[in-house]
Amino acid sequence: MEEIKIEITEDGSHTLYVPTLDEHYHSTHGALQESLHVYIEAGLRACEKDQIHLLEVGFGTGLNAFLSLLETESRGIKIIYHTVERYPLSREKVSVLNYPSQIAPQHSDTFTLLHSSPWETPIEITSQFTLVKHCFDFSQPAQFDPQTEFEVIFYDAFAPDKQPKMWTLEIFEKIFSLCSCDAIFTTYCAKGEVRRTLQTAGFVVERLPGPPGKREMLRGRKE
């Protein structure tokens, strides 16, 4: 990824803009609001287990991971957080993101650690949050083998019209195979084609109200 630019969204939180794709990492209507609504409220909080194995496709700015870590403290749960990212951000970009100052200034060092911790190995960020980062091209999902089942999936790839190879039946079938029974899949995308592809892969899919600026989102379950 080249020429990534930092922009401020409508709720004051940062997002990144990729000119070569003409795409933002988050909703310009509010990066923080979108992550809280789509991934924390509709995804993580819908899982009532005390220990959750979570898979995120699209680590990006680390916002979803940071919010999930904070959720372990507020709920007293444990999360083993696997996240996939092919293009990690530079330290320079990470250092200016304003999520810690907006959300939890006392955890600014923890946010930095999410990005600076080693890849391909479990790292105990806190006693309740273990991070496993995979530098991997998920458009070729067959080789992905985390050797665990997941209760929650955050699907946060770039939009289908920007990166169609990230929204294929092959990918969703792979994710379905990695899910435990009753696993929850959430994504900001509500396109009919994506919903039908998820259903073909085996998920039971529902449309939910979307975050600010977006009418709907999708949530799937493995029954």
N, C-alpha and C positions, 0 to 999 in steps of 0.2 A: 504494500500500500504506500502511495506517495502523496505528498502535499496535504497531509491531514491537517485540518484547521479546527481550532477550538471555537465554538459558538455558544452563546447563552440562550437557553430556551425560555419559554414564557413563565415558568415557575422559578426562574433565577438559577437553575442548575445547568451545568455544562453538558454539551454534547460535542461530538466530533463530526466534521463534514469531510467527505472524500470526494474531491472534484472529479476524479477519473470515473467514478461511478455515479456522480450526482446524487449522493445518498448520505443521510445522517445515521449515526449510530443509535439515536433515540428519537422519539417524537419531539418536534420543535415546539409543541404545545406544552411540554414539560417532561424532561427526562426523568426526574425523580418521581413525579406523579405516575408516569407510565410504568416504571419498574415496580413501584409499590402496588399499583392496581393489578397489573397483569401477572406478575411473578410472585409477589409476596402474598397479596390478599387472595387471588384466585388460585394460586398454586401451593405455596408452602403452607399457608394457614388452613388449606383444605385437607391437609394430611395431619392426622391426629396422633401419629406415632411419636414416641419419645426419642427414638434414634432414626434418623432419616438419611438414606443414601440418595444423593441428588446428582443428576447429570445436567449440565448446562452446555448447550451448543452455542458458542459465541461469547467468550469471556469479555472481550472488548475493553471497556473502561473499568471493569471490575465492580460496577455499581450494584449489580444483582448479588454478587458474592458478598459485598460489604453489608448490604441490607440483610442478607441471610445470616451473616455472622451476628449482627446486632439482634436478630430475632432469637438466636440461641440464648442470649442473655435475658431477654424479656420473657421468654416462655420456659426457660430451663430445660431445653432440649439439646440433643447432640446432632450435628450434621457432618457427614462425610461428603464433601463437596467436590465432585469431579467436574472439571470444566475443559472445554476444547477450544483452542484458538490457533489459527494458522499464522496470524500476523500480530504478534505481541507488540504493545505500544512501547515507545522509547521511554527511558526514565524522565527525559525532559517533559514529555507530554503528561506523564502521570503526575509529575510534581506540581503542575499548575491546575489540575482538576479540583473543583471546589466542593466535591461531595463531603469530605470530612468537616469542613468549616460550616456547611449547611446543615449537616445531619447530626454529627457527633464529634465535635472538635477534640475531645479527649481521646479519640481513637484514630487520630491522624497517622500515627506511626503504624498502627495495625493495617490501615488502608494501604500504606506504602509497602508493607510486608506482603500483602496479597500479590502485589506485582513483582516484587523482588525475590520472592522465594523460588527455589529451584523447580524445574520442570520434571515431569515423569517420576515423581516420588512423593509419597504422602508427607505432608508437613503439618504438624500440629500448631496452628496459628494461635489458638487458645485451647484450654482444656475441653471445650465443647465444640470446637470447629476445626476439622481437619481438611486441608486443601490438597487436591491432586490435580495439577495442571498438565494437560496433554497438548503438546504442539503438534497438531495433526490436521490433515486435510479431510474434513468430514464428508466432502463430496465423493470420497472413495471409502465408504463405511465398512466394507468387508474386513479390512485389516484392524479395525478398532476392537480391542479386547480388554476391557477394564477388569474382567474377572470378578464382577459383582452384579447384583440386580439392583434396580433403582425404584424408589417409591415416588419420586418427583422428577419431572423433566421440565427444564426451562429451555424452550426453543427460541433463540434470539439471533438467528442469522439475518443477513441483509434481505430485503424484500424480494419476492419471487420475480418481479420484473427486472431486478438488478442482478440477481444471482440465481437464475432458475435451477442450476445444478444442485442447489442446496435444499430443494423442495421436492425431491423425487420419491417415488414409491420405494425404491431400494433403501433410501435413508430411513424412511418412516418404518419400514419393515424391520430394519436393523434395530431401531430404537424400541419398537414393540417387543422384539425378542429379548431386549435387555431389561424390560420392565417386570416388576413383581406384580402379582395379582392385586388389583385395585389401585395401581399406580396412576398418577395424575400427570397429564401433559398440558402445558400451557404455552400459548404463543400470542403475540400481538396481532398476527395476521388473521384476517377473517375471510379471505377469498374463498369462493365456492369451490374452486379447483383444489385448493389445499384441504378444505374440509372433506371433500370426496376422496382424496388420496389418503388421508388419515383413516377414513372409514374402511377403505380397501385394505389398508395395512392391518386392520383389526380393532382400532380404537372406536369406542362409542363417543361421539363428538357432540358437543352442545355449543351454541352461540351464547355469549354473555355480553352484557353492556361493556363497551370499551372505555379506555381512559379518556381524559379530556381531549377533544379534537378528533376522536375516533368513535364511530357508532357502535362497533362490535369487535369482539375478540373471540378466540376459540379455546375451548378446554376439552381435552379428551381423557378417557379412562380406559384402562385395560380390565375387563371384567372376566 
